[in-house]
Amino acid sequence: MRHLRNLALYLLSLLPLMAGAADGIVIVVNQAAGIETLSRTDVINIFMGRFRQLPSGATAQPIDMPVSPVRAQFYRVLVNKEPAEINAYWARLVFAGRTSPPVQTETADEVLKKLHANPGGIAYLERSRVTSREKIVFELPAP
């Protein structure tokens, strides 16, 4: 009985961590981008290198999170692809000289720095990380 109680207490202690992991992913732009919303197709086209222009006419600069569960969830929900499939996709496109992948970052904080430094910056974040300096233009459905 004591083991069952300890297990229940342990699981309860994990609730805050699990709530953070379930935080929704939103696509954000630099406030200077001059756009209000993007469609799912726009987000796919920008992050998959099909085109690099925001509806405002500004050049889009997609920014990727570091390798993480957030990045994996983003691509899984957006285009139903696992990280290895995304890496292979970009390897083919780069080898063919067709386009370049989103800017890679080392940390989630670096994503925000790059987003704020570039008027055409576009990134994905957990909703809880969004501040008044970013504009949410699309929200991914929960997985």
LINMOWO-V971437 format. One record per pair of residues at least 24 apart in sequence whose ideal C-beta (glycine too) atoms are under 10 Angstrom apart, sorted by the first residue. I is the first residue (numbers start at 1). GAP is how many residues later the second one is. Records with the same first field share a line. If there is no record, write none. Layout:
I = GAP, GAP
This chain:
19 = 109
20 = 106, 108
21 = 48, 49, 52, 105
22 = 104, 120, 121
23 = 47, 50, 102, 103, 104, 105, 106
24 = 49, 53, 101, 102, 103, 104, 115, 116, 117, 118, 119
25 = 40, 45, 46, 48, 49, 52, 53, 99, 100, 101, 102, 104, 113, 114, 115, 116, 117, 118
26 = 97, 98, 99, 100, 101, 102, 103, 104, 108, 109, 110, 111, 112, 113, 114
27 = 35, 47, 51, 95, 96, 97, 98, 107, 108, 109, 110, 111, 112, 113
28 = 35, 83, 84, 87, 93, 94, 95, 96, 97, 99, 101, 102, 103, 105, 106, 107, 108, 109, 110
29 = 25, 27, 29, 31, 32, 86, 89, 90, 91, 92, 93, 94, 105, 106, 107, 108, 109
30 = 24, 28, 31, 84, 85, 86, 87, 88, 89, 90, 91, 92, 93, 103, 104, 105
31 = 84, 85, 88, 101, 102, 103, 104
32 = 24, 26, 84, 86, 87, 88, 89, 103
33 = 25, 27, 28, 82, 85, 86, 87, 88, 89, 101, 102, 104
34 = 24, 85, 86, 101
35 = 25, 87, 100, 102
36 = 99, 100, 101
37 = 98, 99, 100, 101, 102
38 = 84, 98, 99, 100
39 = 98, 99
40 = 38, 39, 98, 100, 101
42 = 80, 95, 96
43 = 31, 35, 36, 79, 81, 94, 95, 97
44 = 34, 35
46 = 56, 74, 76
47 = 27, 28, 31, 32, 39, 54, 55, 75, 76, 77
48 = 27, 30, 31, 33, 38, 41, 42, 45, 51, 53, 54
49 = 40, 41, 44, 45, 49, 50, 51, 52, 53
50 = 43, 48, 49
51 = 48
52 = 47, 48, 50, 68, 70
53 = 67
54 = 65, 66, 67, 68, 83
55 = 82
56 = 63, 64
57 = 63
58 = 60, 61, 62, 63, 64
59 = 59, 60, 61
60 = 42, 58, 60, 61, 62
61 = 41, 42, 53, 54, 56, 57, 58, 59, 60, 61, 62
62 = 38, 39, 40, 41, 58, 59, 60, 61, 62
63 = 39, 40, 41, 42, 47, 48, 49, 50, 51, 52, 55, 58, 59, 60, 61, 62
64 = 26, 37, 38, 39, 40, 41, 47, 50, 59, 60
65 = 37, 39, 40, 41, 42, 43, 45, 46, 58, 59, 60, 61
66 = 38, 39, 40, 41, 42, 44, 45
67 = 37, 39
68 = 39, 40
69 = 57
70 = 38, 41, 54, 55, 56, 59
71 = 34, 37, 53
73 = 51, 53, 67, 69, 70
74 = 49, 50, 51, 52, 66
75 = 49
76 = 64, 67
77 = 47, 63, 64, 65, 66
78 = 46, 60, 62, 63
